[in-house]
């Protein structure tokens, strides 16, 4: 599912401000890599980002994409998602949201549910260390893979590179 030009522009403005505040040089490669992750809600993997950025910037290397996405993740500008058995993927949506991962096709679908964002941290988790974020992930069969009536419920976007986004 592609984001609108307005959404991408707004995300890119926030990104550029965060990069400047962090004192990091804003290069054409960094902007192109971020925009590639931001343009779609499909959680692209590194190789997909690299291929698409390379079409616009032929001199960009795979190593640059790896290092840049690692930097963005460290700065909290992108989230990483690793569906079980699939490659690490990147998500430019850093607002609170959660994922449904299809155990058959690997689709990674976004959903929002405020109650999950405000869950009380259990003492057992706090005893293990300082909790810095929370993320709920459901696993099961997506609407496209599930047999029967569930298939017609809800809308899902076209599959791209094993992932899809869905916002109810």
C-alpha positions, 0 to 999 in steps of 0.5 A, a space after each residue: 500500500 503506497 502512502 500519499 505524496 502529502 503523507 510522505 512529505 510530512 514524514 520526510 519533514 519530520 525525518 529531516 528535522 530529526 536528522 538535523 537535531 541529531 547533528 547528522 549530515 543530511 545527504 541525498 542518499 539518506 533522504 532517498 533511502 528514508 523516502 523509499 521506506 516511507 513511500 510504502 507501508 509494506 515494510 520493505 527489506 534492505 534489498 528492496 530498498 537498495 534496488 529501488 534507491 539504486 534506480 534513482 541513485 545508481 552510485 548508492 551501495 548496498 553497504 550504504 543502505 545497510 549502514 543508513 537503515 541501521 542509523 535510522 533505526 538507532 535514532 528511532 526514525 524507522 522501526 524494524 520488523 522481523 516476521 518469523 522466518 523472513 528477512 528484517 524489514 523496515 517501517 517508517 511509521 513510528 507512531 504507536 501501532 502493532 502488527 498482524 503477521 501471516 504465518 503462511 505468506 509472511 504479510 505484515 499488516 499494521 493495525 492500531 489499538 489504543 488499549 495495547 498502547 496503554 497496557 500496564 507493564 507487568 512486574 515480571 517484565 519490569 524485573 527483567 529490565 527497563 521497558 522502553 517500548 511495547 509492541 503487540 504482534 498477532 500471528 495467524 492467517 491473513 484474509 487472503 490466505 485464510 479459508 472460508 468467510 474470513 476471506 471476505 471480511 476486511 480489506 487488505 492491500 495488494 501483496 508486495 514483497 511478502 508484506 501488506 498493510 491494513 488499517 481498519 
